[in-house]
Amino acid sequence: MIQYSLKFAADNSAGEQTVSFYAHSTAGALEIAKNSADGDWAELYQGDALVCRMRLVEETGVWLVEPSQSRAQG
């Protein structure tokens, strides 16, 4: 299993939150991330490396996923 962390803005006044978890793959981590994030944006990390940024499309429940520059090039 691979360790991931998800950073997102909490809906309350707590500021940013980071949640760490394990998943078998990046696809699995994205599934966990979309169900765990509050707010309208999130960043998914594998270890210290940014995997992607996610932005929630208003009222649709759909997350737009933008790969990090290093992942997009490599």
Secondary structure, DSSP 8 states (H G I E B T S, - for coil): -EEEEEEEE-SSTT-EEEEEEEESSHHHHHHHHHHH--SSEEEEEETTEEEEEEEE-TTT--EEEEE-HHHHH-
